[in-house]
Amino acid sequence: MTTILLFPLDAVLRLAEHAAAAPEHEHFPTQVIDGQPPSPCLVWVHDSGTYLMSNGIPGSKMDPPDQPGAFDHVHAEGYGPCRSPRESVAAADLVFDKDGRLEIPDPGELGGDDFAEPIDLTEPHGRTPTLLRAIRAAHRIGRPHLALTVTAETYAISFPEATETGR
């Protein structure tokens, strides 16, 4: 089973540019550091819904702030925010394997335990040298979403046309 999370690309680009411009970056245990400083990332988070945020330090605050002290983020369409844990979608316990990669036992629904998965903006994406450049290019040609396609083993990023998403 596959779950497709759609994130508005305008907001994703704003977060990616924040991460790229930040002087420092939050480190996550699943990142392989090898003595290097953490790289700019989008962070896929599940707590109150499912959303992306920047790992840039200092964090980017909401503008206008919808909650005092809240950091800028973008929810996947139809996945939050939840007003209470009871409103969260049915649970799949997400865990990391011995190599630090995300394992998703039941991708049909996202919920349950909180998680944060860094998505490195400096890694290649398809034929594009970096994911950040791919996001910029998709935005430039008018793609409406970043799609995160989640399966039992992994996730993949794409930039579908509006006709492919129906939105």
Secondary structure, 3 states (H helix, E strand, C coil): CCEEEEEEHHHHHHHHHHHHHCCEECCCCCCCCCCCCCCCEEEEEECCCEEEEECEECCCECCCCCCCCCECCEECCCCCCCCCHHHCCCCECCEECCCCCEECCCCCCCECCCEEEEEECCCCECCECCHHHHHHHHHHCCCCEEEEEECCCCEEEECCCHHHHCC
